[in-house]
């Protein structure tokens, strides 16, 4: 067990690292953030920050030597330097988990090899004819680069001849996966924590609504049948066990028209769709992450109240001809007793950039969603 008072190293300095640092500090740990860019959301609230490249082995070695355990909030870290860290200090989740999750092709092959339900896909090598491969899979489909992308980056939906040309222009000569386009009923996510002692807990399933590929609303409890809920939870546990996870793992799922669930993506870290836990769960995902990587007993994951989380993007600022004109109407959220506002301290709002989020609790998930939509409209 890594006792309170020790230092946790975090690779990545974004908002997930910031909320992790808040939770760690509350339990009496010190946090050392390693992040290439200065002045990020996590460094600002942590005891120590190192701003060096992920490929700088000397700096990473010094970082690893200065902490008692290392975790990460960001997947796009080259796996090789992590092997060095792992020789010096425990790294959770292990680099083998990151390797599977940071590359779409590896991730999908891993799901297929281990018989987990996933979106059907075809692999395309850089030298293959992408247009021919798209036609073989059939339209509509989604072309995604093999290397990790997020929030819809590195992917394009292909539904006609024109969009085949768009996909070829964007992705020809890159390794890609082509997925069948899934006409899903809704998107779900399940978040699993597994501790170094082998203890596991699954947070209640969230129902997620995306807009332009970016998470817009997370609704808890998800409005699904008990059978689907139980399938999603069991799947989450099975994947965490198979990966030999220590830490947190988010699993994004599609619920199909026939009631089946398919894995879309795995993320071995806290997840945007788990932010609701800060305000409406006995234990937040960030505290659970601290507990899991330090080998502390895991916390209770009971829902305190139905809740909806809404992302606040840079789009919420008032823009005038591309120039920033005014702040969002924070007063609207602050005046609502059942709403909680979380801002990440990012200096520069940009369209599509995650700047913060808010949650609204209510007696039912539907009522929370209605209240959340009304507040979002007033922002
Ligand atoms: P990703 O970056 O792969 O998680 O994709 C972002 C979002 O794009 C997902 O949350 C879905 O809303 C949508 N999407 C991705 N892949 C597919 C697919 N095969 N079929 C339908 N929608 C998809």
Boltz pocket constraint, residues with backbone or C-beta under 6 A from the ligand:
constraints:
  - pocket:
      binder: B
      contacts: [[A, 119], [A, 142], [A, 149], [A, 150], [A, 151], [A, 152], [A, 153], [A, 155], [A, 179], [A, 180], [A, 181], [A, 182], [A, 183], [A, 184], [A, 187], [A, 210], [A, 213], [A, 214], [A, 252], [A, 264], [A, 265]]
      max_distance: 6.0
